[in-house]
Amino acid sequence: MFVCICRAITESEVHEHMSDGCDSADAIGERCGAGWGCGTCVDRLNELLVERSALGRSAA
């Protein structure tokens, strides 16, 4: 599923960037441009970051 339509960035790609150390919507945007077009995907980027953070806490 696409997260960013402007740059055609998928959830899978966002997860890859998070695995590579991106820990904010801005950091993801610097990598692939997501969130730097119309901006509608920024909320979804932040949701994915929160979900990832919650998963990390529950695995500890």
VMD Tcl script that builds the backbone (N, CA, C; Angstrom):
set m [mol new atoms 180]
animate dup $m
set s [atomselect $m all]
$s set {name element resname resid chain x y z} {
  {N N MET 1 A 0.840 -1.166 0.000}
  {CA C MET 1 A 0.000 0.000 0.000}
  {C C MET 1 A 0.896 1.245 0.000}
  {N N PHE 2 A 0.484 2.240 -0.756}
  {CA C PHE 2 A 1.240 3.486 -0.807}
  {C C PHE 2 A 0.988 4.319 0.437}
  {N N VAL 3 A 2.058 4.881 0.965}
  {CA C VAL 3 A 1.966 5.836 2.061}
  {C C VAL 3 A 2.000 7.232 1.463}
  {N N CYS 4 A 2.902 7.432 0.516}
  {CA C CYS 4 A 3.078 8.729 -0.137}
  {C C CYS 4 A 2.786 8.571 -1.629}
  {N N ILE 5 A 1.702 9.181 -2.044}
  {CA C ILE 5 A 1.317 9.113 -3.453}
  {C C ILE 5 A 2.235 10.012 -4.295}
  {N N CYS 6 A 2.615 11.167 -3.771}
  {CA C CYS 6 A 3.455 12.105 -4.534}
  {C C CYS 6 A 4.765 11.462 -4.992}
  {N N ARG 7 A 5.360 10.648 -4.106}
  {CA C ARG 7 A 6.659 10.045 -4.409}
  {C C ARG 7 A 6.574 8.535 -4.628}
  {N N ALA 8 A 5.343 7.994 -4.610}
  {CA C ALA 8 A 5.103 6.557 -4.813}
  {C C ALA 8 A 5.906 5.706 -3.823}
  {N N ILE 9 A 5.826 6.075 -2.525}
  {CA C ILE 9 A 6.532 5.365 -1.464}
  {C C ILE 9 A 5.561 4.433 -0.762}
  {N N THR 10 A 5.940 3.177 -0.653}
  {CA C THR 10 A 5.080 2.176 -0.019}
  {C C THR 10 A 5.391 2.032 1.467}
  {N N GLU 11 A 4.472 1.380 2.193}
  {CA C GLU 11 A 4.707 1.094 3.605}
  {C C GLU 11 A 5.964 0.256 3.774}
  {N N SER 12 A 6.163 -0.676 2.884}
  {CA C SER 12 A 7.350 -1.524 2.941}
  {C C SER 12 A 8.624 -0.693 2.864}
  {N N GLU 13 A 8.647 0.272 1.969}
  {CA C GLU 13 A 9.815 1.146 1.850}
  {C C GLU 13 A 10.015 1.975 3.120}
  {N N VAL 14 A 8.930 2.457 3.695}
  {CA C VAL 14 A 9.025 3.230 4.936}
  {C C VAL 14 A 9.605 2.362 6.047}
  {N N HIS 15 A 9.139 1.113 6.143}
  {CA C HIS 15 A 9.669 0.206 7.158}
  {C C HIS 15 A 11.165 -0.055 6.944}
  {N N GLU 16 A 11.587 -0.149 5.707}
  {CA C GLU 16 A 13.018 -0.322 5.414}
  {C C GLU 16 A 13.821 0.879 5.914}
  {N N HIS 17 A 13.298 2.079 5.682}
  {CA C HIS 17 A 13.992 3.288 6.138}
  {C C HIS 17 A 14.040 3.329 7.666}
  {N N MET 18 A 12.962 2.908 8.316}
  {CA C MET 18 A 12.966 2.878 9.773}
  {C C MET 18 A 13.975 1.847 10.277}
  {N N SER 19 A 14.082 0.724 9.603}
  {CA C SER 19 A 15.066 -0.293 9.985}
  {C C SER 19 A 16.487 0.220 9.808}
  {N N ASP 20 A 16.666 1.137 8.869}
  {CA C ASP 20 A 17.984 1.721 8.620}
  {C C ASP 20 A 18.287 2.890 9.563}
  {N N GLY 21 A 17.375 3.162 10.508}
  {CA C GLY 21 A 17.645 4.177 11.514}
  {C C GLY 21 A 16.818 5.441 11.458}
  {N N CYS 22 A 15.960 5.590 10.465}
  {CA C CYS 22 A 15.116 6.779 10.413}
  {C C CYS 22 A 14.105 6.717 11.558}
  {N N ASP 23 A 14.093 7.773 12.375}
  {CA C ASP 23 A 13.224 7.751 13.548}
  {C C ASP 23 A 12.264 8.936 13.608}
  {N N SER 24 A 12.079 9.593 12.471}
  {CA C SER 24 A 11.119 10.696 12.387}
  {C C SER 24 A 10.623 10.807 10.947}
  {N N ALA 25 A 9.494 11.498 10.794}
  {CA C ALA 25 A 8.962 11.713 9.445}
  {C C ALA 25 A 9.952 12.516 8.606}
  {N N ASP 26 A 10.628 13.472 9.233}
  {CA C ASP 26 A 11.634 14.262 8.497}
  {C C ASP 26 A 12.798 13.400 8.026}
  {N N ALA 27 A 13.246 12.485 8.886}
  {CA C ALA 27 A 14.359 11.606 8.501}
  {C C ALA 27 A 13.955 10.707 7.338}
  {N N ILE 28 A 12.731 10.215 7.366}
  {CA C ILE 28 A 12.237 9.384 6.262}
  {C C ILE 28 A 12.162 10.239 5.001}
  {N N GLY 29 A 11.661 11.451 5.141}
  {CA C GLY 29 A 11.565 12.367 4.004}
  {C C GLY 29 A 12.915 12.681 3.386}
  {N N GLU 30 A 13.934 12.832 4.229}
  {CA C GLU 30 A 15.274 13.093 3.709}
  {C C GLU 30 A 15.768 11.928 2.866}
  {N N ARG 31 A 15.363 10.714 3.236}
  {CA C ARG 31 A 15.788 9.510 2.517}
  {C C ARG 31 A 15.063 9.339 1.188}
  {N N CYS 32 A 13.729 9.547 1.204}
  {CA C CYS 32 A 12.959 9.163 0.009}
  {C C CYS 32 A 12.014 10.251 -0.504}
  {N N GLY 33 A 11.874 11.343 0.231}
  {CA C GLY 33 A 10.992 12.417 -0.214}
  {C C GLY 33 A 9.575 12.340 0.312}
  {N N ALA 34 A 9.228 11.265 1.007}
  {CA C ALA 34 A 7.871 11.152 1.560}
  {C C ALA 34 A 7.614 12.290 2.531}
  {N N GLY 35 A 6.443 12.886 2.433}
  {CA C GLY 35 A 6.077 13.983 3.313}
  {C C GLY 35 A 6.542 15.345 2.840}
  {N N TRP 36 A 7.304 15.389 1.780}
  {CA C TRP 36 A 7.847 16.651 1.307}
  {C C TRP 36 A 7.148 17.157 0.048}
  {N N GLY 37 A 6.074 16.476 -0.354}
  {CA C GLY 37 A 5.270 16.936 -1.491}
  {C C GLY 37 A 4.085 17.701 -0.939}
  {N N CYS 38 A 2.918 17.108 -1.022}
  {CA C CYS 38 A 1.706 17.778 -0.541}
  {C C CYS 38 A 1.578 17.691 0.984}
  {N N GLY 39 A 2.243 16.710 1.605}
  {CA C GLY 39 A 2.227 16.600 3.062}
  {C C GLY 39 A 1.128 15.740 3.653}
  {N N THR 40 A 0.235 15.232 2.820}
  {CA C THR 40 A -0.867 14.434 3.356}
  {C C THR 40 A -0.420 13.145 4.014}
  {N N CYS 41 A 0.734 12.647 3.674}
  {CA C CYS 41 A 1.188 11.367 4.222}
  {C C CYS 41 A 1.921 11.494 5.558}
  {N N VAL 42 A 2.173 12.715 6.012}
  {CA C VAL 42 A 2.950 12.902 7.247}
  {C C VAL 42 A 2.265 12.231 8.431}
  {N N ASP 43 A 0.945 12.336 8.521}
  {CA C ASP 43 A 0.228 11.676 9.624}
  {C C ASP 43 A 0.446 10.168 9.583}
  {N N ARG 44 A 0.377 9.578 8.402}
  {CA C ARG 44 A 0.584 8.127 8.287}
  {C C ARG 44 A 2.026 7.762 8.617}
  {N N LEU 45 A 2.979 8.556 8.198}
  {CA C LEU 45 A 4.378 8.297 8.552}
  {C C LEU 45 A 4.534 8.283 10.071}
  {N N ASN 46 A 3.932 9.264 10.730}
  {CA C ASN 46 A 4.015 9.320 12.190}
  {C C ASN 46 A 3.320 8.133 12.839}
  {N N GLU 47 A 2.192 7.683 12.279}
  {CA C GLU 47 A 1.514 6.499 12.801}
  {C C GLU 47 A 2.417 5.270 12.708}
  {N N LEU 48 A 3.077 5.108 11.579}
  {CA C LEU 48 A 3.972 3.969 11.403}
  {C C LEU 48 A 5.141 4.030 12.380}
  {N N LEU 49 A 5.644 5.224 12.640}
  {CA C LEU 49 A 6.729 5.383 13.604}
  {C C LEU 49 A 6.271 5.016 15.016}
  {N N VAL 50 A 5.067 5.438 15.386}
  {CA C VAL 50 A 4.518 5.111 16.711}
  {C C VAL 50 A 4.294 3.609 16.830}
  {N N GLU 51 A 3.734 2.997 15.782}
  {CA C GLU 51 A 3.516 1.544 15.797}
  {C C GLU 51 A 4.847 0.816 15.977}
  {N N ARG 52 A 5.857 1.249 15.261}
  {CA C ARG 52 A 7.180 0.621 15.333}
  {C C ARG 52 A 7.755 0.769 16.739}
  {N N SER 53 A 7.597 1.942 17.312}
  {CA C SER 53 A 8.088 2.208 18.658}
  {C C SER 53 A 7.361 1.330 19.676}
  {N N ALA 54 A 6.047 1.184 19.529}
  {CA C ALA 54 A 5.264 0.345 20.437}
  {C C ALA 54 A 5.685 -1.111 20.336}
  {N N LEU 55 A 5.973 -1.570 19.128}
  {CA C LEU 55 A 6.424 -2.950 18.938}
  {C C LEU 55 A 7.770 -3.176 19.613}
  {N N GLY 56 A 8.636 -2.192 19.520}
  {CA C GLY 56 A 9.957 -2.290 20.126}
  {C C GLY 56 A 9.858 -2.365 21.641}
  {N N ARG 57 A 8.946 -1.617 22.214}
  {CA C ARG 57 A 8.759 -1.624 23.663}
  {C C ARG 57 A 8.164 -2.935 24.139}
  {N N SER 58 A 7.241 -3.503 23.347}
  {CA C SER 58 A 6.590 -4.743 23.786}
  {C C SER 58 A 7.532 -5.950 23.640}
  {N N ALA 59 A 8.533 -5.840 22.775}
  {CA C ALA 59 A 9.474 -6.949 22.577}
  {C C ALA 59 A 10.551 -6.960 23.660}
  {N N ALA 60 A 10.683 -5.850 24.363}
  {CA C ALA 60 A 11.747 -5.761 25.388}
  {C C ALA 60 A 11.400 -6.498 26.653}
}
mol reanalyze $m
mol bondsrecalc $m
mol representation Tube
mol addrep $m
